[in-house]
Amino acid sequence: MGNILRNIANTIVRSFAEHRSGDSDIDVSQDVLSQKPGDIEAKREFFRQAQAKASAGDAESMFFIAMDYGAGGELKTDLAKSAFWMRTAARKWV
C-alpha cells in the first residue's frame, strides 16, 4: 500500500507544484466543513487528532489531511495546504 500512496502523493505534488506551501502550524480543525450543525465538534476533534499524528510524523495522517483539503473533502478546499501536506507525506515515503 505504501508504494501506491507514494505514487499518488508524487502525482498530486507535481500537479500542485505551482502553488505555495501551506502552513502546517495552523489548526486544521478550524477548516472543518459540517453537513449537520451537531457534528462539527466531533469532526474538529477528529482533525485535531489527525493533525497531532501528522505533526508527529505519521505519513498516512499527512496524506489524509492533504486529501481532505482537496475539492470534495471534509475541510475547506485549499490547494496550497493540500500540496504542503501531500509533499510532506511524499517525503516520508521516499
N, C-alpha and C positions, 0 to 999 in steps of 0.2 A: 504494500500500500504506500510505503514511503516514496518509491520511485514514481508512482502515479501522481501523488500530491506534489512532489518536486517538479515534475514536468508541467503540471497545471500552473503551479506557482511561477515558474520561469516564463511561461507563455503570458500570463497576466502581467507580470512585471515588465516584460518587453512592451506590451500594449499600453501600459501606463507610463512609459519612460518619459514622456513629455510633461507629466505632472510633477509638481513639487512634492517633497516629502511631507507626510503627515506629522502630527505632533503626538508622540507616544505618551507624553506626560499628562494629557487631558484625561478626564474621567469619561470613558466611553458610555457609561450608563446615562449620561446626560443627553445622548443622541438616540436613545431608545424610542422607537415608534410604538404606539399602542393601538390595538384594534378595539379593545374594550377598556373603559375607564378603570375597572378594578384590577386589571392585571399589570399595570405599569410598574408597580413597586416590586413585584416578583421578577419581572424582566430586568429591572435595574439591578437587583441583587445578583441575578444570574450573570449579567455582563460585568459586574464588579468582580465576581469570582473568575470569570474568563480572563479579564484584564490582569488580575493578580497572577494567574498561571502564565499568561503570555509574558508579563514583565519578568517573571522568574525564569523564562527561557523555554517554555513549552511551545514548540513549533506548531502543534496541532491547534492550540488555542489561538495563536497568532493567525493561522490560516482561517480559522473560524471567524475571527473578528474581521479580517480582511474581506471575506465573502459577504459578511453582513453589512459592511459599508458599501458594497456594490448595489446596483439597482435591484430592487425587489427584496432586499434583506430586512432584518429587524431593526437596523439603525438608519438614521438619516443618510441618504446617499452622499458620499464624499469620496470621490475617486482618489484624491491625494492621500487621505487616511488609509484607504483600501490599499493603495500602492505601497505605502510605508509598511503596513503590517505584512503584506504579501512578500515584499522584498526582505523583510526581517526573517520571515519564516523560511524563505528560499535559502537564505544564507545559512540557516541552521541545518538544512537538509543536505547542503552541498558538501 
